[in-house]
Each structure stands twice: as structure tokens, then as C-alpha cells.
Amino acid sequence: MPNTPIRVSYFSDILCIWAYVAERRLQELRDRFGDKVQIDCHYISVFGDTATKIEGGWKSRGGWQGYADHVAHVAKRFDHINLGSKAWQETRPASSAAPHLTLKAVQITHPDRHNIGEHCALAMREAFFCDGRDIGVFDVQMEILTERGIDPEPVMTAIKDGRAFAALCRDNDLQKGFGIEGSPSFVLNEGRQKLYGNVGFKIIEANILELLREPASEQASWC
């Protein structure tokens, strides 16, 4: 086994239902591999402008209602997630960029603290999908952090002084560099292996096991 952990770059949009589904797979990776893997969470703007994406992109498929029905259909396929009645039906965040900025500030102000950034991301996803709270609103984001025992002041400072903006821009640059198509995406082996969309845990696991078996290999996995 290698002395350094296998790095997994995980790209998602906080408002993406498939990324909400994939939260369980992130936890399974940690449970299965422990400190043999290092998961770096990055955020990409799939729902940066929800009005344009849904009103325009789903115009021929029912607009907001059509998209809400689609999300409900996806949620019914997975027992490990809960979908409340308000998400996309009544509660329609203007942009995922706002919670992404706050989550980058959490990562900056709470580095290496028991995966607190991932826990906060899950808390925001649950607040929206389960409870129907508008996580695009700054005050709601701060309420969620407070509920999780996170002091909002350092987080707000990281936003005000520009560090969170810089971190979000780095995520954008990484997305372009790796050629990430959408949310969620797992990137391994310095970009040689990309797993995009509703990928089962066994496939992710097989790729990591191959890298653990041949850590010095310059070739892509056969998985």
C-alpha cells in the first residue's frame, strides 16, 4: 500500500439531486478506505442561474413543475435520501453559487477538522431537499452553520476578505483543467480517470483498489 493516500477530487453542485444521492458514496469511501484516500471536495456551477437553467432548459418539459417532478422521480429510486414537498415546488434558490461560496469559506476556516466541510455540505443539501429551506439565501446558510456548531463569524470574514472567492475560482479552474462535464464527478489518478454521473460505489471502489494495487503505474486503470 502507498504511504500517501489516493487523492479523489470530487466535483458537485449543491443543488444537484444526483450529488445528493452520491453523498452516501462519499461516506462509503471513507468507511471502506479510511486514511488510504483523501477526498478533496470542489464545487461547480451547474445551477449557477436556476431561472435560466430550469425555465429555459425545461421549457418544453414543463418548466419548474416538470423539473420538480423529475427530481421527485429520481428521489423515489433511492431509499437513503429524503425529499420534502417544497424543494423546487415552492422553494427555488436563485443560485447554487451562493452556498458554494459559503462552503469554500468553511473549508478555509476549518481545515482538516473531521471533514467538517463535507458535513456542512450534506447539511445544506438536506436543508434544501428535505426541509425546503432556501439555501441560496445568505442568512439561511449562516443559520445552518450555527445549527451545526460552526461559528459564522470566521466564515463571513473569509467571504468578505476574498479568500472564499479565490477558492471558488480555483474550483472553476480545476473543472476546466480536468474537463469536468457535470455533477457529480469523481476524478482520480491526476485526471486520468473520471467517473461522472450516477456511478455505483462498486465502480468507484474498483478504480481506487486498482490504484492502491499499482500506485506507481503511469497507465490508466483497466477497471
TIPA-982477 format. One record per atom (N, C-alpha, C): residue in three letters; x, y, z. Coordinates in steps of 0.2 Angstrom, whole numbers, plus 2048, in hexadecimal, padded with zeros to 3 digits. Example, Ala and Ser with C-alpha at 12.3 -4.5 7.8 and 13.67 -1.06 7.14 Angstrom:
Ala8427E4827 Ala83E7EA827 Ala8427F0827 Ser8407F5823 Ser8447FB824 Ser840800827 
***
This chain:
Met8047FA800 Met800800800 Met804806800 Pro80280C7FC Pro8068127FC Pro806815803 Asn80C819804 Asn80C81D80A Asn80782380A Thr807826804 Thr80282B803 Thr7FB829801 Pro7F682D803 Pro7EF82A801 Pro7EE82C7FA Ile7E98287F7 Ile7E78297F1 Ile7E282F7F1 Arg7E48347EC Arg7E083A7EC Arg7DA8397E8 Val7D483B7EB Val7CE83B7E7 Val7CB8427E7 Ser7CB8457E1 Ser7C884B7E0 Ser7C184B7DE Tyr7BC84D7E2 Tyr7B584C7E2 Tyr7B28537E0 Phe7AF8537DA Phe7AB85A7D8 Phe7A48597D8 Ser7A085E7DB Ser79985D7DB Ser7968647DB Asp7908647DA Asp78C86A7DB Asp7878697E1 Ile78686D7E6 Ile78386C7EC Ile77B86B7EB Leu77986E7E5 Leu77286D7E3 Leu7708677DF Cys7758637DD Cys77485D7D9 Cys7728577DC Ile76C8547DA Ile76984F7DD Ile76E8497DD Trp7728487D8 Trp7768427D7 Trp77C8437DC Ala77E8497DD Ala78384A7E2 Ala7818487E9 Tyr77A84A7EA Tyr7778487F1 Tyr7778407F2 Val77683D7EC Val7768367EC Val77D8337EE Ala7828367EB Ala7898347EB Ala78C8357F2 Glu7888397F6 Glu78B83A7FD Glu78D834801 Arg78882F800 Arg789828803 Arg790825800 Arg7918267FA Arg7978237F7 Arg79E8267FA Leu79D82D7FC Leu7A38307FF Leu7A482D806 Gln79F82C809 Gln7A0829810 Gln7A2822810 Glu7A081E80B Glu7A281780A Glu7AA817808 Leu7AC81C804 Leu7B381C803 Leu7B781D809 Arg7B582280D Arg7B8823814 Arg7B881D818 Asp7B2819818 Asp7B181481D Asp7B680E81A Arg7B680D814 Arg7B9807810 Arg7C1808811 Phe7C380E80F Phe7CB80F80E Phe7CE814814 Gly7CA817818 Gly7CD81B81D Gly7D282081A Asp7D882081E Asp7DE82581C Asp7E1822816 Lys7DF81D812 Lys7E281B80C Lys7E0820806 Val7DB823807 Val7D8828802 Val7D882F805 Gln7D9834801 Gln7D883B803 Gln7D383E7FE Ile7CD840800 Ile7C88437FC Ile7C884A7FD Asp7C984D7F7 Asp7C98557F6 Asp7C28577F3 Cys7BE85A7F6 Cys7B885C7F4 Cys7B88637F0 His7B68637EA His7B68697E6 His7AE86B7E4 Tyr7AD8717E2 Tyr7A68737E0 Tyr7A68767D9 Ile7A18747D5 Ile7A18767CF Ile79A8797CD Ser79987D7C9 Ser7938817C8 Ser78E87E7C3 Val78B8797C4 Val7868767C0 Val77F87A7C1 Phe77E87C7C7 Phe7788807C8 Phe77A8877CA Gly77E88A7C7 Gly7818917C8 Gly77B8967C7 Asp7778947C2 Asp7718997C1 Asp76B8947C0 Thr7688937C5 Thr76288E7C5 Thr75C8907C1 Ala75B8967C0 Ala7558997BC Ala7578977B5 Thr75D8997B3 Thr75E8987AC Thr75F8907AA Lys76288C7AF Lys7638857AE Lys75C8817AD Ile7578837B2 Ile75187F7B3 Ile74C8827AE Glu74B8897AF Glu74588C7AB Glu74788B7A3 Gly74D88C7A1 Gly74F88B79A Gly751884798 Gly75588079C Gly75787A79A Gly75187579B Trp74C87679F Trp7478717A0 Trp74087479E Lys741879799 Lys73B87D797 Lys736878793 Ser73987378F Ser73586F78B Ser73386878F Arg735868796 Arg73486279A Arg7308647A0 Gly72D86A7A0 Gly72986C7A6 Gly72C8717AA Gly7328747A8 Gly7358797AC Gly7368777B4 Trp73587B7B8 Trp73687A7BF Trp7338747C2 Gln72C8737C0 Gln72986D7C2 Gln72C8677BF Gly72D8677B9 Gly7308617B6 Gly73785F7B9 Tyr73B8647BB Tyr7418637BE Tyr7408607C5 Ala73B8637C9 Ala73A8607CF Ala7378597CF Asp7338577CA Asp7318517C9 Asp73784C7C8 His73B84E7C4 His74184A7C2 His7458497C8 Val74784E7CC Val74A84D7D3 Val7478487D7 Ala7408487D8 Ala73C8447DC Ala73D83D7D9 His73D83C7D3 His73D8357CF His7448327D1 Val74A8367D1 Val7508347D3 Val7518327DA Ala74E8367DE Ala74E8357E5 Ala74B82E7E7 Lys74582C7E4 Lys7428267E5 Lys7468207E4 Arg74B8217E0 Arg74F81B7DF Arg7548197E4 Phe75581E7E9 Phe75B81D7EE Phe75881D7F5 Asp7588187F9 Asp7558187FF Asp75981C804 His76081D803 His764821808 His763828808 Ile75F82B803 Ile75E832803 Ile757834804 Asn75683A807 Asn74F83C808 Asn74E843804 Leu748843801 Leu7468497FE Leu73F84C801 Gly740852803 Gly73A855806 Gly735858800 Ser73085B802 Ser72B85D7FD Ser72C8647FA Lys7318687FD Lys73286E7FB Lys73886F7F6 Ala73D86B7F6 Ala74386C7F1 Ala74186C7EA Trp7428717E7 Trp7418737E0 Trp7398747DF Gln7358727E3 Gln72E8737E2 Gln72C87A7E5 Glu72E87C7EB Glu72D8827EE Glu7348867EF Thr7398827F1 Thr73F8857F2 Thr7448857EC Arg74688B7EA Arg74A88B7E3 Arg75088F7E4 Pro75588D7E7 Pro75B8917E8 Pro75D8947E1 Ala75F89B7E2 Ala76189E7DC Ala76889C7D9 Ser76C8997DD Ser7738977DB Ser7768937E0 Ser77A88E7DD Ser77E8897E1 Ser78588D7E3 Ala7868927DF Ala78D8957E1 Ala78D8987E8 Ala78889A7EA Ala78889D7F1 Ala78A8987F6 Pro7868937F7 Pro78888E7FC Pro78F88B7FA His79188A7F4 His7988887F2 His79D88D7F5 Leu79C8937F5 Leu7A18987F8 Leu7A18977FF Thr79C896803 Thr79C89580A Thr79F88E80C Leu79E889808 Leu7A2883809 Leu7A9883808 Lys7AB887803 Lys7B3888802 Lys7B588C808 Ala7B289180B Ala7B4894811 Ala7B488F817 Val7B088B817 Val7B088681D Val7B788181C Gln7B887F816 Gln7BE87B814 Gln7C487F816 Ile7C4886815 Ile7CA88A817 Ile7CB88B81E Thr7C688C822 Thr7C688E829 Thr7C688782D His7C488282B His7C487B82F His7C887682B Pro7CE877829 Pro7D2872826 Pro7D386C82A Asp7D3866827 Asp7D485F82A Asp7D185E831 Arg7CB861832 Arg7C7860838 Arg7C285B837 His7C3855837 His7BE84F836 His7B9850831 Asn7BC85282B Asn7B8853825 Asn7B2857826 Ile7B385D829 Ile7AE86182B Ile7AB864825 Gly7AF866820 Gly7AC868819 Gly7A7864816 Glu7A985D816 Glu7A4858813 Glu79E858817 His79E85881E His798858822 His79485E821 Cys797864820 Cys79386A81F Cys79086A818 Ala793867813 Ala79086680D Ala78A86180D Leu78B85C811 Leu785857811 Leu77F85B815 Ala78185F81A Ala77C86381E Ala778867819 Met77C86B815 Met77886F810 Met77486B80B Arg776866809 Arg772862804 Arg76C85F808 Glu76D85D80E Glu76785B811 Glu762860813 Ala765866815 Ala76186C816 Ala75C86E810 Phe75F86D80A Phe75B86F804 Phe757869802 Phe759863801 Phe75685E7FE Phe75085B803 Cys75285A809 Cys74E85880E Cys74985D811 Asp74C863813 Asp748868817 Asp74586D813 Gly74886E80D Gly745873809 Gly74787A80A Arg74D87B80D Arg75088180F Arg754884809 Asp75488A808 Asp75788E803 Asp75E88F804 Ile76388A803 Ile76A88A804 Ile76E88F800 Gly76A8927FB Gly76D8987F7 Gly76D89E7FB Val76A89F801 Val7698A5805 Val76F8A580A Phe7738AA80A Phe7798AA80F Phe7778A9816 Asp7718AC819 Asp76F8AB820 Asp76D8A4821 Val76A8A081C Val76989981D Val76F89581E Gln77489781A Gln77B89381A Gln77E894821 Met77E89A823 Met78189B82A Met77D898830 Glu77689782F Glu772894834 Glu77488C834 Ile77588982E Ile77788282D Ile77E881831 Leu78288582F Leu789885832 Leu78888583A Thr78588A83D Thr78488B844 Thr781884847 Glu77C881843 Glu77887B845 Glu77D875846 Arg783876842 Arg788871842 Arg78E872846 Gly78D87784A Gly79287984F Gly79887D84C Ile797880846 Ile79C884843 Ile79B88B844 Asp7A088F847 Asp7A0896848 Asp7A0899841 Pro79B89D83F Pro79A8A0839 Pro79F8A6838 Glu7A28A983D Glu7A68AF83C Glu7AC8AE838 Pro7B08A883A Pro7B68A7835 Pro7B48A682E Val7AF8A282D Val7AC8A1827 Val7AB8A7823 Met7A78AC826 Met7A58B2823 Met7AC8B6821 Thr7B18B6826 Thr7B78B9824 Thr7BA8B681E Ala7BA8B081D Ala7BE8AD817 Ala7BA8AF811 Ile7B48B0811 Ile7B08B380C Ile7B28BA80A Lys7B18BE810 Lys7B28C580F Lys7BA8C780C Asp7BF8C380F Asp7C58C580D Asp7C88C2806 Gly7C38BE803 Gly7C48BB7FC Gly7C78B47FC Arg7C98B1801 Arg7CC8AB801 Arg7C78A57FE Ala7C18A6800 Ala7BC8A17FE Ala7BB8A27F7 Phe7BB8A87F4 Phe7BA8A97ED Phe7C08A67E9 Ala7C68A77EC Ala7CC8A47E9 Ala7CB89D7E8 Ala7C989A7EE Ala7C98927EE Ala7C38907E9 Leu7BE8937E8 Leu7B98917E4 Leu7BB8927DC Cys7BF8977DB Cys7C28987D5 Cys7C78927D3 Arg7CB8907D8 Arg7CF88A7D7 Arg7CB8847D5 Asp7C68837D8 Asp7C187E7D7 Asp7BF87E7CF Asn7BE8847CD Asn7BC8857C6 Asn7C18837C1 Asp7C78867C3 Asp7CD8847BF Asp7CF87D7BF Leu7CE8797C5 Leu7CF8727C5 Leu7CA86E7C0 Gln7C48717C1 Gln7BE86E7BC Gln7C086E7B5 Lys7C38747B3 Lys7C58757AC Lys7CB8707AB Gly7D08707AF Gly7D686C7AE Gly7D48657AD Phe7D08627B1 Phe7CE85B7B1 Phe7C985A7AC Gly7C685F7A9 Gly7C185E7A4 Gly7BA85B7A7 Ile7B985D7AD Ile7B385A7B1 Ile7AC85C7AD Glu7A88577AC Glu7A28597A8 Glu79C85B7AC Gly79C8587B2 Gly79685A7B6 Gly7978577BD Ser7918577C1 Ser7918557C8 Ser78D84E7C9 Pro78F84A7CD Pro79684A7D0 Pro79B8467CC Ser7A18487CD Ser7A78457CA Ser7AC8437CE Phe7AF83D7CE Phe7B583B7D2 Phe7BB83B7CD Val7C083E7CF Val7C683E7CB Val7CC83B7CF Leu7CF8367CC Leu7D58327CF Leu7DB8327CB Asn7E18307CE Asn7E782F7CA Asn7E98357C6 Glu7E883B7C9 Glu7EA8417C6 Glu7E78437BF Gly7E08417BF Gly7DC8437BA Gly7DB83D7B4 Arg7DF8387B5 Arg7DF8327B0 Arg7D882E7B1 Gln7D582E7B6 Gln7CF82B7B7 Gln7CA82F7BA Lys7C48307B6 Lys7BF8347B8 Lys7B88307B8 Leu7B58307BD Leu7AE82D7BE Leu7A98327BF Tyr7A48327BA Tyr79F8387BA Tyr7988357BB Gly7948387BF Gly78D8377BF Gly78B8317C4 Asn78682E7C3 Asn7848297C8 Asn7888237C8 Val78E8237CA Val79381D7CA Val7928197D0 Gly7918137D0 Gly79180F7D6 Gly79780E7DA Phe79680D7E0 Phe79C80D7E5 Phe7A18077E3 Lys79F8027E0 Lys7A37FC7DE Lys7A87FF7D9 Ile7A68037D4 Ile7AA8057CF Ile7AF80A7D2 Ile7AD80E7D6 Ile7B28137D9 Ile7B780F7DD Glu7B580A7E1 Glu7B98067E5 Glu7BE8027E1 Ala7BC7FF7DB Ala7C17FC7D7 Ala7C68007D4 Asn7C58067D2 Asn7CA80B7D0 Asn7CF80C7D6 Ile7CD80D7DC Ile7D180F7E1 Ile7D58097E3 Leu7D28037E3 Leu7D67FD7E5 Leu7DC7FC7E0 Glu7DA7FD7D9 Glu7DF7FD7D4 Glu7E58027D5 Leu7E48087D7 Leu7E980C7D9 Leu7ED80B7DF Leu7EA8087E4 Leu7ED8057EA Leu7F27FF7E8 Arg7EF7FB7E3 Arg7F37F57E1 Arg7FA7F87DD Glu7F97FD7D9 Glu7FE7FF7D5 Glu7FF8067D6 Pro8018097DB Pro8028107DD Pro8078147D8 Ala80C8107D6 Ala8118147D2 Ala80F8137CA Ser80A8107C8 Ser80980F7C1 Ser8078157BE Glu8098167B8 Glu80881C7B4 Glu80281B7AF Gln7FF8157AF Gln7FA8137AB Gln7F38147AE Ala7EE8157AA Ala7E78157AD Ala7E580E7B0 Ser7E080E7B4 Ser7DE8087B7 Ser7DA8047B1 Trp7DA7FD7B2 Trp7D77F97AD Trp7CF7F87B0 Cys7CE7FB7B5 Cys7C77FB7B8 Cys7C27FE7B4 
***
